[in-house]
C-alpha cells in the first residue's frame, strides 16, 4: 500500500510518517492480497486538536475515518481502530451476503464544478465544490446502507437490483433509515 501523507499546520516528521505507515499497514491483514491502493492521510492541528483523516479505496469499498484528540499519536491510534472496526464489519456483512447472492462494488471519482442559479429574482453564483461520479452497480437496500455507513455519509445513491432504478437511502434523525424511489 502506498501512503500519501499531508500535514496541515504541521510538519510531517520521519518519526510521525513511520508511525503512521506502521499503524495503517495493520489493515492489510484483513485482505488476502496486499491492496495496491493509495492510503490518503491528512493530519492537521487546530488549536489543541490534532485531527487525522484517512481515506483508503480498497477493492470494492472506500473506507474513510477521522478522529481528533489532544495528541497526534493518540488520534492516529483512534482512527486506525475505527478503520479496523469498519473493515471487520464490512467483511462480516459481505461474507454473509456472498453466501446469499453477490458482492458490493463502488468506485468514486471526484471532480470540481461551478454553476449559477436564479434565486429571489437574482442570478446568484452557487459554487459546487465537489462532484462525485461512481458506477451504479446493482445492489439491494441492505448493501447500500452498509456502503453508506462505511463511507460515513448520511445518504447513498445506488441502483436497486430488484427494480433496476436509481434509489437513495438515507439516515433519519431518529437513527433509522429511509429509502427514496422514483415513481
C-alpha positions in Angstrom: 0.0 0.0 0.0 1.3 3.5 -0.8 0.9 6.3 1.7 0.1 9.8 0.7 0.6 11.8 3.9 -0.2 15.5 4.0 0.2 17.8 7.0 -1.9 21.0 7.5 -0.4 23.4 10.0 2.3 20.9 11.0 5.4 19.3 9.6 5.2 15.5 9.0 8.4 14.2 10.6 10.1 10.9 9.6 9.1 9.5 13.0 5.5 10.5 12.5 5.5 9.1 9.0 7.0 5.8 10.2 4.4 5.6 13.0 1.5 6.2 10.5 2.8 3.6 8.0 3.3 1.0 10.7 -0.2 1.5 12.1 -2.1 1.7 8.8 -0.2 -1.3 7.4 -2.1 -3.3 10.1 -5.2 -3.0 8.0 -3.6 -5.2 5.2 -4.1 -8.3 7.3 -7.8 -8.2 6.5 -7.2 -8.9 2.8 -5.9 -12.0 1.1 -3.6 -10.0 -1.2 -2.0 -6.7 -0.1 -4.0 -3.8 -1.6 -2.3 -1.7 -4.2 -4.4 1.3 -3.2 -3.1 4.7 -2.0 -3.9 5.5 1.6 -4.6 9.2 1.8 -3.8 10.5 5.3 -4.4 14.1 6.2 -3.0 15.5 9.5 -4.0 18.9 10.9 -3.6 20.8 14.1 -6.1 23.5 15.0 -5.7 25.0 18.5 -5.2 21.9 20.7 -7.0 19.5 18.5 -4.8 17.0 16.5 -7.0 15.7 13.7 -6.3 12.7 11.5 -8.4 11.8 8.4 -7.7 8.6 6.4 -9.3 7.5 3.1 -8.4 4.2 1.6 -10.0 2.9 -1.6 -9.8 -0.9 -1.0 -11.0 -3.2 -3.7 -14.8 -2.9 -3.8 -15.1 -0.4 -1.0 -14.0 3.1 0.0 -13.0 3.2 3.7 -12.8 6.6 5.5 -12.5 7.7 9.1 -11.4 10.7 11.0 -10.6 11.3 14.7 -9.2 14.1 16.8 -7.7 14.3 20.2 -5.1 16.3 22.2 -2.3 14.2 20.9 -1.4 13.3 17.3 -0.2 9.8 18.1 -3.4 9.1 20.0 -5.5 10.4 17.1 -3.7 8.0 14.8 -4.4 5.1 17.1 -8.1 6.1 17.3 -8.5 6.4 13.6 -6.8 3.0 12.9 -9.1 1.4 15.5 -12.1 2.9 13.8 -10.9 1.7 10.3 -10.4 -1.8 11.7 -13.9 -1.9 13.1 -15.3 -0.7 9.7 -13.4 -3.3 7.7 -14.3 -6.1 10.1 -18.0 -5.1 9.9 -17.8 -4.8 6.2 -16.1 -8.2 5.8 -18.6 -9.9 8.1 -21.5 -8.4 6.2 -20.1 -9.1 2.8 -19.2 -12.7 3.6 -22.7 -13.2 4.8 -24.0 -11.5 1.7 -21.7 -13.5 -0.6 -23.2 -16.7 0.8 -26.6 -15.4 -0.2 -26.0 -13.8 -3.6 -23.5 -11.2 -4.9 -20.8 -8.7 -3.9 -20.6 -5.0 -3.3 -18.5 -2.7 -5.6 -18.5 1.1 -5.8 -15.8 3.4 -7.0 -15.9 7.2 -6.5 -14.3 9.8 -8.7 -14.2 13.4 -7.6 -14.2 16.5 -9.8 -14.8 20.2 -9.1 -17.6 22.1 -10.8 -19.2 25.6 -10.6 -22.6 26.7 -11.7 -25.2 29.6 -11.3 -28.7 29.6 -10.0 -31.6 32.1 -10.2 -32.6 32.8 -6.6 -35.1 35.5 -5.5 -35.0 37.2 -8.9 -31.3 37.5 -9.0 -28.6 35.5 -10.8 -26.6 34.2 -7.8 -23.5 32.1 -8.3 -23.7 28.8 -6.5 -20.4 27.0 -6.1 -20.4 23.3 -6.4 -17.2 22.4 -4.6 -17.2 18.6 -5.3 -18.7 16.3 -7.9 -18.7 12.6 -7.2 -19.1 10.1 -10.0 -19.4 6.5 -9.4 -20.5 3.3 -11.0 -24.1 2.3 -10.0 -23.6 -1.4 -9.6 -27.0 -3.0 -8.8 -27.3 -3.8 -5.1 -30.0 -4.3 -2.6 -31.1 -1.8 0.1 -29.1 -3.6 2.8 -25.8 -3.3 0.8 -26.5 0.3 0.0 -27.0 1.1 3.7 -23.8 -0.8 4.6 -21.9 1.2 2.0 -23.3 4.5 3.3 -22.3 3.6 6.8 -18.8 2.6 5.7 -18.4 6.0 3.9 -19.7 7.8 7.0 -22.3 9.6 4.9 -25.9 10.5 5.7 -27.2 9.3 2.3 -26.2 7.0 -0.6 -27.3 6.8 -4.2 -27.5 3.3 -5.8 -29.1 1.2 -8.5 -31.7 -1.0 -6.9 -31.1 -4.6 -8.1 -34.8 -5.5 -7.6 -36.3 -2.6 -9.6 -33.3 -1.6 -11.9 -34.0 2.1 -10.9 -31.8 4.6 -9.1 -32.7 4.9 -5.4 -31.4 6.8 -2.4 -31.0 5.5 1.1 -30.6 8.0 4.0 -30.2 8.1 7.7 -33.1 9.7 9.5 -32.8 11.9 12.6 -34.3 9.0 14.7 -31.4 6.8 13.6 -33.4 4.6 11.3 -33.1 4.6 7.5 -35.3 5.9 4.7 -35.5 4.9 1.0 -36.3 7.3 -1.8 -37.6 5.5 -5.0 -38.8 7.1 -8.3 -42.4 6.6 -9.3 
